[in-house]
Amino acid sequence: MEMGRRSLLVYGLLAAVWVLVLGWQVEEHLRVRNVARTDLRNRSKDIANTLSAIIRGMRFRGAISQERLEPVLNELIHGGTNELIKSSELLSIVLLNATNGTVASVGRPIEQYLRRDDFLREGEHWSPQSVTLVNPVDLGASLSTEGVTNTLILPPLSAFTNRTNEPGREFSRRGPPPPPPPEMTHPGGPDDPALTNPPPWAREGRSRDPGARSRRPFWLRGMDETEVQSLVAKRTLHGLVLTMSTEAMQAATNHDLWLRTVIVLLATVSVLGSGLAWRNLTKSSELQIRLIRASEMNTHLKEMNLAAAGLAHETRNPLNIIRGLAQMISKQPAVPSEIQKKSREIIDEADKVAAQLNEFINYSRPREVRRAKLALGSVVNEVVRALNYDLQEKKISLQIKGESLSVEADEQLLRQALFNLILNAIQAVDGSGEIQVVAEKHSLSEAVLEVRDNGPGVPANHRSEIFKPYFTTQKQGTGLGLAVVQQIVLAHGWEVECLANEPRGAVFRITHLKLAG
């Protein structure tokens, strides 16, 4: 019970360690993903600041030509030969007016990353392959404070050159003047009265001064106030949309996830290994306890065995006296026949008890093997000669077959094992039966010895129990003969088994007899 509680505690601790490692790795992966997203936001901030600086540098009197702006925006995406300003993660740039209409755009179409309705919602819009940032306020200073808002993005020249020649529109006859060169640094921008804060006379549609039209920026001269206001509303920059690729971020995140997964798998293997190690340790401890108890029991059984053997040995002496007295009485001529008959019965019963005691003492005797080189055929012949009277009495035919082999064994113990096996076969075979003793070489170093008979055989369910002490299938057997055989066989390191002899009978086979060199 104590060991079971300790095992549950250890398994619980291992499970808690695994859960902690799993939670730690999940938290670290989320942190890495958040760091990757933050890095992507910071890069978009740098791009927005770069774009803001470019727009401020290209303005002249608050306006920029779209034909000059779009190549610069393309440089941010594709880079061309300028790797310093190229961004491999930037997919598209869209400049918006006050009504979220597109003023200028470069790169891939924004509609494949963002719905048009999402232009109204500022912030981040994530998809599996990209992130779209609409007027992000965390890109540094807002566009309006950086001076980008209210910058006029002039349409291409074709929008001016296609106008008809009408009075008061001098620019249409000679075309609009070329955009100012980049080195011009006129402030313009939100302070330009023609763009953001027209005077009252301009808002009312009248001219305070006939020369006022001539003081407008030269790209607005010849246009009435309605057209100017419409152009300003449609082409003034108020918003920015950036689409960034998340491929690099996803690759870094997936790589980190793979590493975290490997760590979790290693932790799982470690926890399972520790659990199995503890389980094996627990089983080993239990087995050691059982071995100690078995050793104590074995010692006790040895002591009981010695006591029983001593008791059996001491019992034979008075038994021999009783047998001798009964034999003396049976030989007296003046004794009545009835007493003589009873005396002979006492002698027979005393012989039976003496035989059982001898077998028990023989079974209880320790087996000390003294190996020597023996001719297996000569040992078999000696045992057969000792049992020749029993063979002739039951008219049993015994044949010795096989090769002439020499083995390493204790001669006395081998003779006793063969004696018990052949005697067991004689008791099992009826009159006119057959017994065969076969010795064969099994390999270059081992031999096999078999004792076969054509008796009734041994049932299959009794073949594993027939070598146990006091188990017998014969009416006159004591159940110790085959047990002694197994003792001798195990002492030599051999094996013995009982098999069926086809078509009738039993086979007792001894294997792993070591051949003598």
MIZA-939040 format. One line per field, with one value per residue (C-alpha): residue in one letter; z, y, x. Coordinates in pm, 1 decimal, decimal comma. Layout:
// residues N
resn <- a:...
Z <- Z:...
Y <- Y:...
X <- X:...
***
This chain:
// residues 517
resn <- m:e:m:g:r:r:s:l:l:v:y:g:l:l:a:a:v:w:v:l:v:l:g:w:q:v:e:e:h:l:r:v:r:n:v:a:r:t:d:l:r:n:r:s:k:d:i:a:n:t:l:s:a:i:i:r:g:m:r:f:r:g:a:i:s:q:e:r:l:e:p:v:l:n:e:l:i:h:g:g:t:n:e:l:i:k:s:s:e:l:l:s:i:v:l:l:n:a:t:n:g:t:v:a:s:v:g:r:p:i:e:q:y:l:r:r:d:d:f:l:r:e:g:e:h:w:s:p:q:s:v:t:l:v:n:p:v:d:l:g:a:s:l:s:t:e:g:v:t:n:t:l:i:l:p:p:l:s:a:f:t:n:r:t:n:e:p:g:r:e:f:s:r:r:g:p:p:p:p:p:p:p:e:m:t:h:p:g:g:p:d:d:p:a:l:t:n:p:p:p:w:a:r:e:g:r:s:r:d:p:g:a:r:s:r:r:p:f:w:l:r:g:m:d:e:t:e:v:q:s:l:v:a:k:r:t:l:h:g:l:v:l:t:m:s:t:e:a:m:q:a:a:t:n:h:d:l:w:l:r:t:v:i:v:l:l:a:t:v:s:v:l:g:s:g:l:a:w:r:n:l:t:k:s:s:e:l:q:i:r:l:i:r:a:s:e:m:n:t:h:l:k:e:m:n:l:a:a:a:g:l:a:h:e:t:r:n:p:l:n:i:i:r:g:l:a:q:m:i:s:k:q:p:a:v:p:s:e:i:q:k:k:s:r:e:i:i:d:e:a:d:k:v:a:a:q:l:n:e:f:i:n:y:s:r:p:r:e:v:r:r:a:k:l:a:l:g:s:v:v:n:e:v:v:r:a:l:n:y:d:l:q:e:k:k:i:s:l:q:i:k:g:e:s:l:s:v:e:a:d:e:q:l:l:r:q:a:l:f:n:l:i:l:n:a:i:q:a:v:d:g:s:g:e:i:q:v:v:a:e:k:h:s:l:s:e:a:v:l:e:v:r:d:n:g:p:g:v:p:a:n:h:r:s:e:i:f:k:p:y:f:t:t:q:k:q:g:t:g:l:g:l:a:v:v:q:q:i:v:l:a:h:g:w:e:v:e:c:l:a:n:e:p:r:g:a:v:f:r:i:t:h:l:k:l:a:g
Z <- 0,0:89,0:-240,0:-432,4:-270,6:-341,8:-707,1:-742,7:-595,7:-836,8:-1137,2:-1029,5:-1002,3:-1346,1:-1495,7:-1328,1:-1468,8:-1817,3:-1789,1:-1673,6:-1966,9:-2208,0:-2065,5:-2070,9:-2436,1:-2535,1:-2354,7:-2517,4:-2861,2:-2811,3:-2698,0:-3007,2:-3229,4:-3061,0:-3100,8:-3471,9:-3510,8:-3324,9:-3555,0:-3855,4:-3710,9:-3652,5:-4011,1:-4133,9:-3913,3:-4079,2:-4422,7:-4329,4:-4198,3:-4515,3:-4728,8:-4524,8:-4569,9:-4944,5:-4984,7:-4782,5:-4987,6:-5322,5:-5248,2:-5428,5:-5321,2:-5151,1:-5457,9:-5607,7:-5953,3:-5951,8:-6242,6:-6022,5:-5703,5:-5831,7:-5950,9:-5605,5:-5442,9:-5678,8:-5558,2:-5203,0:-5315,1:-5588,2:-5511,4:-5857,7:-5813,6:-5485,4:-5214,4:-4939,3:-4979,4:-5106,1:-4872,1:-4959,7:-4722,7:-4866,6:-5108,0:-5183,9:-5096,2:-5129,3:-5066,8:-4972,9:-4982,5:-4719,1:-4844,5:-4847,3:-5223,4:-5389,5:-5479,7:-5582,2:-5548,5:-5638,7:-5595,5:-5591,9:-5592,5:-5239,2:-5291,7:-5270,0:-4914,1:-4781,1:-4847,7:-4943,8:-4633,8:-4416,4:-4537,2:-4291,3:-3999,0:-3893,2:-3747,4:-3845,3:-4063,8:-4051,9:-4302,3:-4334,3:-4583,4:-4517,0:-4281,9:-4397,0:-4188,8:-4243,1:-4103,5:-3815,4:-3531,8:-3395,5:-3693,8:-3522,5:-3561,6:-3746,0:-4108,9:-4039,5:-3792,6:-4023,0:-4296,4:-4536,2:-4496,8:-4721,6:-4980,8:-5327,8:-5558,9:-5913,2:-6171,6:-6481,0:-6748,2:-6972,9:-6735,4:-6826,0:-7191,2:-7288,8:-7181,1:-7465,2:-7538,0:-7353,3:-7265,3:-6940,1:-6946,6:-7081,7:-6957,9:-7192,4:-7501,5:-7411,8:-7172,2:-6804,6:-6711,0:-6614,7:-6245,7:-6034,9:-6013,2:-5698,5:-5580,3:-5533,3:-5166,9:-5167,3:-4846,7:-4988,7:-4819,0:-4567,0:-4565,3:-4933,9:-4946,4:-5282,6:-5130,4:-4775,6:-4652,2:-4939,0:-4846,5:-4817,1:-5161,9:-5309,0:-5113,4:-5236,4:-5600,2:-5665,2:-5731,2:-5500,8:-5754,8:-6128,2:-6083,4:-5812,0:-6062,4:-6175,0:-5816,1:-5791,4:-5842,9:-6211,2:-6229,5:-6107,9:-6328,3:-6579,4:-6348,3:-6178,6:-5805,8:-5834,1:-6031,3:-5789,8:-5486,4:-5660,8:-5748,7:-5394,3:-5244,9:-5472,0:-5490,8:-5143,0:-4936,3:-4606,2:-4549,8:-4602,4:-4645,1:-4629,8:-4702,8:-4562,1:-4632,2:-4328,2:-4503,7:-4319,0:-3989,9:-4047,9:-4135,7:-3813,6:-3613,6:-3770,5:-3706,8:-3342,5:-3322,9:-3461,5:-3202,4:-2922,8:-3046,8:-3039,4:-2683,7:-2577,8:-2743,2:-2566,4:-2238,7:-2306,0:-2376,8:-2062,4:-1847,4:-1991,5:-1950,6:-1591,0:-1526,9:-1674,9:-1480,0:-1156,6:-1244,6:-1308,2:-987,7:-798,5:-953,0:-878,6:-516,1:-492,1:-651,1:-407,1:-117,7:-262,2:-310,0:49,9:168,8:-66,4:63,1:419,1:321,8:137,2:444,2:654,1:404,5:403,1:779,8:764,2:492,7:703,2:1001,4:790,8:644,1:993,0:1112,5:816,7:880,7:1247,1:1158,9:953,8:1257,6:1457,9:1128,3:1058,8:1411,6:1356,2:1020,9:1175,5:1459,2:1219,2:998,3:1299,3:1410,5:1062,9:1056,6:1387,7:1314,1:1621,7:1528,2:1390,4:1020,2:1090,0:1284,9:1014,8:757,0:965,5:1015,5:640,1:592,3:852,0:658,1:327,3:479,1:648,6:311,0:151,4:425,2:406,5:28,7:68,5:338,7:120,3:-171,0:54,4:198,4:-151,5:-265,2:36,4:-13,9:-156,4:-514,7:-547,9:-905,9:-967,3:-1343,4:-1523,4:-1871,8:-1906,3:-2184,0:-2208,0:-2355,2:-2065,4:-1806,4:-1986,9:-2003,1:-1629,1:-1545,9:-1781,3:-1614,7:-1274,0:-1396,2:-1598,6:-1349,0:-1372,1:-1752,4:-1770,5:-1513,5:-1724,4:-2055,0:-2173,6:-2469,3:-2414,4:-2701,1:-2684,2:-2994,4:-3107,6:-3123,3:-2894,3:-2712,9:-2421,8:-2196,0:-1895,7:-1592,1:-1240,2:-1287,0:-975,7:-1037,6:-1408,9:-1324,8:-1069,4:-1317,1:-1584,7:-1328,0:-1228,9:-1591,3:-1705,4:-1389,2:-1451,3:-1806,7:-1679,7:-1434,6:-1708,4:-1977,4:-1973,9:-2054,9:-2382,0:-2405,1:-2561,3:-2419,8:-2616,0:-2484,4:-2757,7:-2738,9:-3025,9:-3099,9:-3117,4:-3214,7:-3211,5:-2833,6:-2703,7:-2694,5:-2635,3:-2431,4:-2463,9:-2287,6:-2495,5:-2412,7:-2569,9:-2251,3:-2196,7:-2205,0:-1999,5:-2056,3:-2198,3:-1892,1:-1660,7:-1853,0:-1679,2:-1331,8:-1354,1:-1221,3:-904,4:-575,4:-481,7:-813,5:-980,7:-1232,0:-1111,3:-831,5:-669,6:-733,7:-461,6:-682,9:-598,5:-874,6:-1150,2:-898,4:-822,1:-1196,7:-1234,4:-938,5:-1098,0:-1440,7:-1304,4:-1100,0:-1421,9:-1613,2:-1841,0:-1923,3:-1906,6:-2061,6:-2113,7:-2468,2:-2649,6:-2829,3:-3154,2:-3197,5:-2830,3:-2515,1:-2367,0:-2427,2:-2152,9:-2318,6:-2150,8:-2353,7:-2335,7:-2225,0:-2280,9:-2501,0:-2368,0:-2582,3
Y <- 0,0:237,4:158,3:223,9:566,0:652,6:549,6:766,7:1060,3:1010,9:976,1:1290,5:1486,8:1367,9:1468,3:1811,0:1861,2:1769,5:2014,5:2289,4:2226,4:2225,6:2551,4:2710,6:2621,6:2746,2:3075,3:3113,5:3042,3:3306,4:3549,4:3479,0:3527,9:3858,0:3970,1:3879,6:4081,5:4373,8:4359,4:4366,8:4669,4:4844,8:4779,2:4920,1:5225,0:5272,5:5243,7:5495,8:5739,8:5695,5:5754,4:6064,3:6204,8:6137,4:6312,0:6612,2:6637,1:6616,0:6879,0:7206,7:7457,5:7174,2:6950,5:6648,7:6506,6:6151,8:6067,1:6153,1:5993,2:5647,4:5555,8:5644,9:5427,9:5144,0:5179,5:5109,5:4786,0:4652,7:4849,3:4816,2:4853,1:5038,7:4772,3:5036,4:5139,3:4809,5:4620,8:4254,7:4238,5:4538,4:4424,0:4739,5:5108,8:5298,3:5672,3:5776,8:6103,2:6234,0:6005,8:5697,5:5708,8:5595,5:5884,1:5674,0:5306,0:5077,9:4705,7:4434,1:4527,0:4607,3:4439,2:4092,8:4166,1:4401,7:4469,8:4821,7:4864,7:4796,0:5124,1:5294,5:5094,4:5204,2:4955,1:4615,0:4358,4:4021,7:3740,0:3414,1:3561,2:3936,8:4220,3:4546,0:4860,7:5140,8:5478,7:5314,5:5560,3:5355,0:5421,3:5716,0:6062,1:6065,0:6161,8:6487,0:6604,9:6496,8:6727,3:6455,0:6524,5:6796,7:6736,1:6754,2:6462,6:6597,9:6359,7:6262,4:6530,5:6375,8:6500,7:6859,4:6831,1:6680,5:6994,5:7215,2:7566,5:7796,8:8164,4:8222,2:7885,5:7983,9:7664,3:7451,9:7622,9:7573,7:7278,8:7280,3:7376,3:7098,2:7000,2:7180,8:7028,9:6832,3:7092,0:7355,4:7388,0:7624,4:7553,4:7529,1:7265,5:7339,5:7715,1:7750,8:7956,5:7801,8:7454,3:7446,8:7789,1:8000,6:8355,8:8450,7:8603,6:8275,6:8067,4:8293,8:8247,8:8609,1:8762,2:9032,0:9127,5:9057,1:8943,4:8688,2:8404,4:8480,3:8437,8:8074,5:7798,3:7778,1:7424,1:7556,6:7864,0:7865,5:7645,7:7792,5:7757,0:7457,0:7257,9:7358,1:7246,8:6918,6:6854,6:6934,5:6703,5:6413,2:6446,5:6564,9:6301,9:6215,8:5848,0:5567,7:5192,1:4954,8:4581,1:4376,7:4012,8:3784,6:3507,9:3576,6:3616,7:3290,6:3111,6:3232,2:3142,9:2796,8:2735,0:2830,3:2611,1:2318,1:2369,9:2396,4:2079,3:1895,8:2018,1:1900,5:1561,8:1524,9:1621,3:1364,3:1093,2:1190,8:1181,1:845,5:707,7:827,3:671,8:339,0:353,6:412,3:129,6:-107,9:5,2:-61,5:-406,8:-481,2:-381,0:-603,8:-892,1:-846,6:-857,0:-1172,9:-1330,3:-1257,3:-1413,6:-1709,8:-1752,0:-1753,3:-2005,5:-2217,2:-2220,8:-2326,2:-2599,8:-2724,5:-2749,3:-2932,5:-3159,2:-3249,0:-3313,2:-3533,3:-3723,8:-3780,3:-3898,9:-4137,1:-4271,0:-4332,0:-4496,2:-4766,9:-4919,1:-5010,4:-5104,7:-5354,6:-5494,9:-5539,1:-5708,2:-5936,2:-6042,4:-6107,2:-6313,7:-6514,6:-6583,2:-6692,5:-6953,4:-7117,7:-7467,4:-7472,6:-7142,3:-7176,9:-7107,2:-6804,6:-6636,9:-6726,2:-6563,0:-6247,1:-6244,3:-6257,9:-5965,2:-5766,6:-5844,8:-5725,4:-5400,9:-5338,3:-5384,8:-5130,9:-4876,6:-4938,4:-4884,3:-4554,8:-4442,5:-4530,2:-4331,0:-4034,5:-4041,1:-4069,6:-3771,0:-3563,7:-3630,7:-3332,9:-3380,7:-3322,0:-3382,6:-3525,0:-3523,3:-3778,8:-3921,8:-4209,6:-4452,4:-4409,1:-4757,4:-4936,1:-4746,3:-4845,5:-5211,3:-5217,7:-5076,4:-5326,3:-5617,1:-5494,2:-5495,0:-5815,0:-6017,7:-5768,2:-5767,6:-6146,4:-6170,6:-5943,8:-6078,1:-5730,5:-5684,7:-5413,4:-5285,1:-5057,1:-4841,6:-4546,3:-4452,1:-4534,2:-4203,0:-4076,0:-3806,1:-3603,2:-3698,7:-3835,7:-4213,1:-4300,4:-4029,5:-4111,7:-4481,8:-4396,1:-4169,7:-4442,7:-4703,5:-4498,0:-4422,2:-4786,0:-4910,2:-4659,3:-4793,2:-5154,9:-5069,0:-4891,4:-5162,3:-5463,3:-5815,4:-5867,7:-5493,9:-5318,7:-5070,8:-4889,0:-4697,8:-4467,8:-4253,0:-4010,6:-3718,0:-3395,5:-3163,0:-3152,4:-3102,1:-3244,8:-3577,0:-3691,6:-3996,0:-4136,7:-4412,3:-4522,3:-4763,0:-4878,1:-4861,5:-4654,9:-4329,9:-4014,8:-3783,4:-3443,1:-3257,6:-3465,1:-3433,0:-3110,0:-3247,6:-3595,9:-3485,0:-3333,7:-3523,9:-3775,9:-3735,1:-4073,7:-4236,6:-4591,7:-4770,7:-4904,3:-4600,1:-4370,0:-4059,6:-3995,7:-4188,1:-3925,9:-3645,4:-3792,0:-3810,7:-3441,7:-3357,0:-3541,3:-3388,5:-3032,1:-3087,5:-3170,0:-2874,3:-3101,7:-3102,4:-3380,5:-3389,6:-3634,3:-3675,0:-3895,1:-4203,0:-4261,2:-4459,7:-4564,0:-4511,6:-4244,9:-4102,6:-3960,9:-3751,0:-3612,8:-3337,7:-3126,1:-3412,2:-3282,2:-3503,2:-3587,9:-3473,1
X <- 0,0:283,1:458,6:135,1:91,8:453,3:409,6:100,0:292,8:585,0:353,1:167,0:492,8:603,4:268,4:292,3:644,6:520,0:228,6:466,7:700,6:406,0:268,4:613,2:666,7:320,0:383,1:725,7:581,5:312,2:580,3:790,6:487,6:405,2:768,4:754,0:434,4:590,6:893,4:661,7:479,8:811,8:917,1:586,6:651,0:989,6:830,9:560,1:819,9:1025,9:718,4:628,8:978,8:968,9:633,6:748,3:1066,4:885,8:616,6:618,6:355,4:161,3:139,1:316,4:280,5:144,0:372,5:671,9:534,6:441,8:795,0:924,9:658,4:752,8:1109,1:986,9:823,1:1050,8:1364,5:1511,4:1886,0:1852,6:1858,6:1869,4:1506,0:1369,2:1131,9:1077,4:778,9:591,5:320,0:123,8:88,2:-240,3:-284,1:-639,4:-831,8:-1072,7:-1352,6:-1124,6:-1100,0:-777,9:-548,3:-247,2:-155,6:133,7:194,5:-65,8:-435,3:-541,9:-880,4:-723,6:-610,3:-879,2:-1245,3:-1334,9:-1548,1:-1242,1:-1086,0:-1319,2:-1179,5:-836,4:-590,7:-452,3:-624,8:-449,8:-484,2:-287,9:-36,0:-45,6:-136,8:-296,1:-251,5:-507,8:-397,6:-211,9:-156,6:131,2:354,8:512,7:366,0:34,6:32,3:-146,7:116,6:395,3:267,2:156,5:-213,9:-349,6:-77,1:-227,9:-146,7:-181,2:-325,4:-127,0:-65,1:-327,4:-596,0:-491,9:-393,9:-730,9:-921,5:-1067,2:-944,9:-1180,5:-1146,6:-965,9:-786,9:-452,9:-286,3:-498,2:-359,2:-1,1:-46,8:34,1:383,2:617,8:626,0:880,2:1224,8:1316,0:1564,4:1292,8:1199,5:902,5:708,5:351,4:140,7:-132,8:-46,4:-131,7:-461,3:-550,2:-574,9:-701,9:-815,9:-954,5:-1064,8:-1435,0:-1446,5:-1324,7:-1574,9:-1861,2:-1763,8:-1656,7:-1320,7:-1190,8:-938,7:-917,7:-559,9:-640,6:-665,4:-314,3:-184,4:-298,5:-43,2:22,5:-122,3:-461,2:-481,7:-766,0:-989,5:-1294,4:-1350,5:-1583,9:-1328,9:-1053,6:-1255,1:-1346,8:-983,4:-872,1:-1136,8:-1046,5:-669,7:-569,9:-388,9:-560,3:-483,9:-233,7:-278,3:20,7:3,6:291,4:369,9:369,5:565,2:891,1:707,5:517,1:843,2:1006,4:695,3:670,2:1039,6:993,4:681,3:879,4:1152,2:894,6:727,9:1060,5:1119,2:771,9:829,5:1164,2:998,1:725,1:982,5:1174,0:861,9:753,5:1105,2:1118,2:778,2:887,5:1213,7:1023,1:784,9:1076,0:1241,4:920,0:887,6:1253,0:1200,3:893,5:1083,6:1370,1:1124,6:969,4:1311,5:1402,6:1076,5:1126,9:1480,5:1351,4:1082,7:1338,7:1562,1:1265,8:1176,0:1533,0:1524,7:1190,4:1330,2:1629,7:1403,9:1171,5:1466,5:1604,9:1265,3:1233,7:1580,7:1508,2:1176,8:1346,7:1521,0:1206,4:1038,9:1318,6:1276,6:902,6:968,3:1227,4:997,7:710,4:939,5:1060,7:705,4:599,9:881,1:786,5:640,6:417,7:248,6:-103,9:-149,8:-365,2:-85,4:164,7:-61,3:-91,3:285,1:346,0:102,8:300,6:618,6:463,8:335,3:669,2:842,1:609,0:669,7:1045,9:1040,6:855,6:1095,3:1392,3:1251,2:1175,7:1526,6:1667,3:1458,1:1563,2:1932,8:2131,6:2250,9:2624,8:2731,8:3077,2:3119,1:3330,8:3361,1:3114,0:3029,3:2654,3:2601,4:2775,1:2565,9:2245,7:2354,0:2425,4:2081,4:1912,5:2095,2:1974,5:1614,4:1640,7:1432,1:1140,7:1161,3:1148,0:868,8:640,9:776,3:877,3:1110,5:1377,4:1592,1:1895,3:1936,0:2140,6:2503,9:2793,1:2839,0:3046,9:2902,1:3009,5:2794,2:2790,1:2787,3:2585,1:2323,4:2290,6:2247,0:1977,4:1790,0:1796,6:1689,2:1383,0:1284,3:1310,6:1136,5:856,4:822,2:815,1:536,2:337,5:368,7:140,6:251,9:439,3:514,1:810,5:1063,1:1330,9:1632,7:1769,5:2084,3:2149,0:2376,6:2174,8:2460,4:2839,5:2840,4:2510,4:2329,3:1971,0:1860,5:1506,1:1312,5:1013,2:731,8:406,2:203,2:-113,3:85,7:39,6:-259,3:-167,0:-299,5:-74,0:254,6:356,6:269,5:409,3:749,8:601,6:656,1:385,0:201,6:149,9:-83,0:-7,9:-183,2:135,1:355,4:485,2:511,7:878,8:1060,8:1016,9:1068,1:1411,4:1480,9:1402,9:1629,0:1920,3:1854,9:1837,2:2152,7:2338,9:2187,2:1984,1:1613,1:1356,2:1010,2:726,3:590,9:344,7:482,4:297,6:85,4:75,0:276,1:500,0:846,9:1069,1:1340,1:1653,0:1823,3:2141,5:2368,5:2720,2:2933,8:3278,9:3570,1
***
